[in-house]
Structures are given as C-alpha cells and as structure tokens.
Amino acid sequence: IIKYIEQGYHTLEEIKRASRAGMGHCQGRTCQRLIAQIISKKLGIPLENIKPPTAHPPVKPIPLKVVLNLKRKDTT
C-alpha cells in the first residue's frame, strides 16, 4: 500500500483499482479501514476526510438459492 501511495495513488478508490486491495474475501470490510489509516498517516490527511471507494453492487440482486440450483455445463 505504501508503494502505491509513493507512486501517486492517494485515495482508497485509486489504491483499490491499482492493487485490487479490498476485492478479496472480506470485500474491504477489514482492509479498507487499515488502508485508510495508512493513507491518513502517510499523507497527513484526517481519517474522516478519506472517502470510501465506490461500491458496484449487482444490477439485479438474485437469491443465492438460484445460483446454487444452476446446472453446471460440462466443459470437457
């Protein structure tokens, strides 16, 4: 994260796009706060001034049971 800040990425959105931080299993719930703290400390920006990255939810939510009931295509 520090490397990205030193390269000129100064927002959570920029760092997320460059490094894919926040796109793992926690979807940013853990690392987003930690990255914001690093940005705040390295750039001297108050933590409350650091905006969260843009969320991109699915166009239309679907129940998980729909996904689970999909039949897998044989690709062999």
Protein Blocks (a to p, Z undefined) as FASTA:
>chain_A
ZZmmmnopabfklmmmmnopoiamnnommmmmmmmmmmmmmnopafklpccddddddfbd
cdfklmmmpccddfZZ
